[in-house]
Amino acid sequence: MTTTSRQTADSADDLRKPGRAPSPRIHRAWFVAAVTFVTIIGAAAFRSLPGLLIDPLHDEFDWSRGTIGAAVSVNLALYGLTAPFAAALMDRFGIRRVVAVALGIIALGSGLTVWMTAAWQLMLCWGLLVGLGTGSMALAFAATVTNRWFTERRGLVTGILTAASASGQLIFLPLLSWIIETYDWRPAAVTVSLAALTVIPFVWLLLRDHPADVGLKPYGAEEFVPKPAPVQGAARRTIQVLLSAVRTGPFWLLAGTFAICGASTNGLIQTHFVPAAHDHGMPITAAASLLAVIGVFDVVGTIASGWFTDRYDPRRLLAVYYALRGVSLLFLPVLLGPSVHPPMVFFIVFYGLDWVATVPPTVALCREHYGDDSAIVFGWVLASHQVGAALVAFLGGLARDVFGSYDVVWYASGALCAAAALMALVIRRRRPVVGAVRVAAA
């Protein structure tokens, strides 16, 4: 080997050494965040569909809204209960593999719905398969990416990735509602399946599990962070983290507030707003467009919340968010009507800004109290979010069957949000910790 070629080889070896890679002008972490954003958008396609299908499925199969709501509740519950195990599986097998498989499961479940003829098939395809798939790419996925790739700007990045779900709603809701009204609900389900399949190549080719894979430090870190070894026993670790967390007061307060968050967003507005507006004579496409507008302002509100979380007490932020949400829900019954009018537009904008603004401060509090296990702990907190959503998705449909309107559900959810605001203020602050779960004071 010549001297020149040997020097070239030595330089290449140096670049492969940890921490020796040249610092790019734009850190690779932002590209990983961008791929994660697109992936969550693809997963959000199916989550835009349930509220649009309640009336079409009721009309075609004569299934009660309670039955359809039960299938939605299975989906929402699994979305949450799968998240902590998915976070542990990402530590074991890597982010790319888990997310790619999850997208395939979503595509399968959504595609199979076009052949269903019985309610149990709706439970299987829509509830079980898609619930497992979307749960594997829940907000715990965003928390895992943020924790690995970022040391600075974590609140902002969490807000951006959380907003991806709203962006997916913005993109798919008007499209899917138009497809359903123009053609049928089956082409809409196929569209969702294709959207999930389209994202898989981006995940496999562009997403990386850890900054060390490309010889970089996390964004904002002063030192190189070696890639940790795969964690064996993902399920066992997930349960162990839960058993440690449930001994601490902050976990129960965070889980309780986030359960109310899920009840008042995914379970209530996302599932029942369109049929409730349709009850008052509003066309489905108009109601779906309003729901999409919520997604527009959700992007703004969530990113702003991430910025606020980097600067202000996340407990007080949560208290403000829940209090304002509760007040807005109390006014909704008198705002619903056959047409879109300025007070309704104001509600949509106001509610959109607050939709999932609760996520960045909740993630920050999990990180503050539970350190390296915070992504898994947040997965369990997210599970409570989805259990709350599942209960209201079912109970909301049941209330509509029993009372003939949704009014009692709006009022009850407003009262729950007031309780969540008080619970948030009770959470005590702790300094950030590193390592396993620390037992925090109640």
Solvent accessible surface area in square Angstrom, and as a share of the most:
residue,aa,sasa,rsa
1,M,159,0.71
2,T,92,0.53
3,T,87,0.51
4,T,98,0.57
5,S,46,0.30
6,R,115,0.42
7,Q,112,0.50
8,T,88,0.51
9,A,40,0.31
10,D,73,0.38
11,S,62,0.40
12,A,37,0.29
13,D,62,0.32
14,D,47,0.24
15,L,91,0.45
16,R,171,0.62
17,K,98,0.41
18,P,91,0.57
19,G,36,0.34
20,R,132,0.48
21,A,23,0.18
22,P,93,0.59
23,S,103,0.67
24,P,59,0.37
25,R,241,0.88
26,I,103,0.52
27,H,32,0.14
28,R,69,0.25
29,A,0,0.00
30,W,74,0.26
31,F,109,0.45
32,V,0,0.00
33,A,9,0.07
34,A,53,0.41
35,V,14,0.08
36,T,0,0.00
37,F,49,0.20
38,V,66,0.38
39,T,0,0.00
40,I,9,0.05
41,I,25,0.13
42,G,4,0.04
43,A,6,0.05
44,A,5,0.04
45,A,0,0.00
46,F,3,0.01
47,R,22,0.08
48,S,5,0.03
49,L,1,0.01
50,P,10,0.07
51,G,5,0.05
52,L,3,0.01
53,L,6,0.03
54,I,3,0.01
55,D,17,0.09
56,P,24,0.15
57,L,0,0.00
58,H,49,0.22
59,D,112,0.58
60,E,81,0.36
61,F,42,0.17
62,D,118,0.61
63,W,32,0.11
64,S,52,0.33
65,R,39,0.14
66,G,7,0.07
67,T,45,0.26
68,I,0,0.00
69,G,0,0.00
70,A,21,0.16
71,A,0,0.00
72,V,1,0.01
73,S,17,0.11
74,V,53,0.30
75,N,6,0.03
76,L,10,0.05
77,A,21,0.16
78,L,36,0.18
79,Y,15,0.06
80,G,0,0.00
81,L,74,0.37
82,T,21,0.12
83,A,0,0.00
84,P,0,0.00
85,F,66,0.28
86,A,3,0.02
87,A,2,0.02
88,A,1,0.01
89,L,69,0.34
90,M,2,0.01
91,D,37,0.19
92,R,70,0.26
93,F,94,0.39
94,G,9,0.08
95,I,0,0.00
96,R,63,0.23
97,R,144,0.53
98,V,17,0.10
99,V,0,0.00
100,A,15,0.12
101,V,95,0.54
102,A,2,0.01
103,L,0,0.00
104,G,28,0.27
105,I,53,0.27
106,I,1,0.00
107,A,7,0.05
108,L,97,0.48
109,G,0,0.00
110,S,0,0.00
111,G,17,0.17
112,L,69,0.34
113,T,7,0.04
114,V,24,0.14
115,W,187,0.66
116,M,4,0.02
117,T,100,0.58
118,A,31,0.24
119,A,29,0.23
120,W,160,0.56
121,Q,42,0.19
122,L,1,0.00
123,M,60,0.27
124,L,72,0.36
125,C,8,0.05
126,W,2,0.01
127,G,0,0.00
128,L,69,0.35
129,L,35,0.17
130,V,0,0.00
131,G,0,0.00
132,L,63,0.31
133,G,0,0.00
134,T,0,0.00
135,G,0,0.00
136,S,17,0.11
137,M,4,0.02
138,A,2,0.01
139,L,18,0.09
140,A,1,0.01
141,F,1,0.01
142,A,2,0.02
143,A,2,0.01
144,T,6,0.04
145,V,0,0.00
146,T,0,0.00
147,N,38,0.19
148,R,38,0.14
149,W,0,0.00
150,F,0,0.00
151,T,68,0.39
152,E,85,0.38
153,R,115,0.42
154,R,64,0.23
155,G,5,0.05
156,L,39,0.20
157,V,1,0.01
158,T,3,0.02
159,G,0,0.00
160,I,47,0.24
161,L,0,0.00
162,T,2,0.01
163,A,0,0.00
164,A,0,0.00
165,S,29,0.19
166,A,5,0.04
167,S,12,0.08
168,G,0,0.00
169,Q,11,0.05
170,L,67,0.33
171,I,90,0.46
172,F,21,0.09
173,L,1,0.01
174,P,52,0.33
175,L,76,0.38
176,L,0,0.00
177,S,3,0.02
178,W,131,0.46
179,I,18,0.09
180,I,20,0.10
181,E,104,0.47
182,T,70,0.41
183,Y,143,0.55
184,D,50,0.26
185,W,3,0.01
186,R,69,0.25
187,P,52,0.33
188,A,0,0.00
189,A,2,0.01
190,V,64,0.37
191,T,33,0.19
192,V,1,0.00
193,S,12,0.08
194,L,103,0.51
195,A,16,0.13
196,A,0,0.00
197,L,87,0.43
198,T,82,0.48
199,V,11,0.06
200,I,42,0.21
201,P,70,0.44
202,F,100,0.42
203,V,0,0.00
204,W,115,0.40
205,L,120,0.60
206,L,90,0.45
207,L,0,0.00
208,R,64,0.23
209,D,21,0.11
210,H,9,0.04
211,P,0,0.00
212,A,25,0.19
213,D,63,0.33
214,V,45,0.26
215,G,10,0.10
216,L,18,0.09
217,K,76,0.32
218,P,9,0.06
219,Y,55,0.21
220,G,32,0.31
221,A,20,0.15
222,E,158,0.71
223,E,136,0.61
224,F,47,0.20
225,V,63,0.36
226,P,95,0.60
227,K,96,0.41
228,P,86,0.54
229,A,81,0.63
230,P,80,0.50
231,V,49,0.28
232,Q,113,0.50
233,G,27,0.26
234,A,11,0.09
235,A,60,0.46
236,R,148,0.54
237,R,46,0.17
238,T,0,0.00
239,I,70,0.36
240,Q,98,0.43
241,V,9,0.05
242,L,36,0.18
243,L,92,0.46
244,S,35,0.23
245,A,0,0.00
246,V,45,0.26
247,R,170,0.62
248,T,2,0.01
249,G,17,0.16
250,P,1,0.00
251,F,9,0.04
252,W,147,0.52
253,L,33,0.16
254,L,0,0.00
255,A,10,0.08
256,G,21,0.20
257,T,1,0.00
258,F,0,0.00
259,A,26,0.20
260,I,20,0.10
261,C,0,0.00
262,G,0,0.00
263,A,6,0.04
264,S,1,0.01
265,T,0,0.00
266,N,9,0.05
267,G,0,0.00
268,L,0,0.00
269,I,0,0.00
270,Q,20,0.09
271,T,3,0.02
272,H,1,0.01
273,F,0,0.00
274,V,2,0.01
275,P,3,0.02
276,A,1,0.00
277,A,0,0.00
278,H,77,0.34
279,D,61,0.32
280,H,72,0.32
281,G,49,0.47
282,M,1,0.00
283,P,72,0.45
284,I,28,0.14
285,T,43,0.25
286,A,29,0.22
287,A,0,0.00
288,A,0,0.00
289,S,49,0.32
290,L,13,0.07
291,L,3,0.01
292,A,4,0.03
293,V,51,0.29
294,I,0,0.00
295,G,0,0.00
296,V,58,0.33
297,F,60,0.25
298,D,1,0.01
299,V,35,0.20
300,V,87,0.50
301,G,8,0.08
302,T,0,0.00
303,I,54,0.28
304,A,38,0.29
305,S,2,0.01
306,G,0,0.00
307,W,107,0.38
308,F,76,0.32
309,T,14,0.08
310,D,66,0.34
311,R,120,0.44
312,Y,127,0.48
313,D,27,0.14
314,P,6,0.04
315,R,42,0.15
316,R,144,0.52
317,L,24,0.12
318,L,0,0.00
319,A,11,0.09
320,V,79,0.46
321,Y,27,0.10
322,Y,0,0.00
323,A,44,0.34
324,L,78,0.39
325,R,1,0.00
326,G,3,0.03
327,V,82,0.47
328,S,9,0.06
329,L,0,0.00
330,L,85,0.42
331,F,122,0.51
332,L,0,0.00
333,P,16,0.10
334,V,114,0.65
335,L,26,0.13
336,L,15,0.08
337,G,9,0.09
338,P,92,0.58
339,S,68,0.44
340,V,68,0.39
341,H,54,0.24
342,P,107,0.67
343,P,67,0.42
344,M,1,0.00
345,V,65,0.37
346,F,141,0.59
347,F,6,0.02
348,I,0,0.00
349,V,40,0.23
350,F,60,0.25
351,Y,0,0.00
352,G,0,0.00
353,L,71,0.35
354,D,9,0.05
355,W,12,0.04
356,V,15,0.09
357,A,2,0.02
358,T,0,0.00
359,V,1,0.00
360,P,1,0.01
361,P,0,0.00
362,T,1,0.00
363,V,7,0.04
364,A,21,0.16
365,L,0,0.00
366,C,0,0.00
367,R,39,0.14
368,E,11,0.05
369,H,3,0.01
370,Y,0,0.00
371,G,7,0.07
372,D,94,0.49
373,D,14,0.07
374,S,4,0.03
375,A,13,0.10
376,I,3,0.01
377,V,0,0.00
378,F,1,0.00
379,G,0,0.00
380,W,30,0.10
381,V,0,0.00
382,L,1,0.01
383,A,4,0.03
384,S,23,0.15
385,H,8,0.03
386,Q,0,0.00
387,V,60,0.34
388,G,7,0.07
389,A,0,0.00
390,A,9,0.07
391,L,101,0.50
392,V,19,0.11
393,A,0,0.00
394,F,72,0.30
395,L,90,0.45
396,G,0,0.00
397,G,0,0.00
398,L,74,0.37
399,A,12,0.09
400,R,47,0.17
401,D,65,0.34
402,V,101,0.58
403,F,135,0.56
404,G,47,0.45
405,S,39,0.25
406,Y,6,0.02
407,D,55,0.28
408,V,75,0.43
409,V,17,0.10
410,W,1,0.00
411,Y,104,0.40
412,A,53,0.41
413,S,4,0.03
414,G,2,0.02
415,A,65,0.51
416,L,78,0.39
417,C,0,0.00
418,A,54,0.42
419,A,44,0.34
420,A,0,0.00
421,A,11,0.08
422,L,123,0.61
423,M,52,0.23
424,A,0,0.00
425,L,90,0.45
426,V,90,0.52
427,I,1,0.00
428,R,142,0.52
429,R,106,0.39
430,R,64,0.23
431,R,205,0.75
432,P,109,0.69
433,V,13,0.07
434,V,140,0.80
435,G,25,0.24
436,A,75,0.58
437,V,24,0.14
438,R,106,0.39
439,V,105,0.60
440,A,7,0.06
441,A,48,0.37
442,A,78,0.60
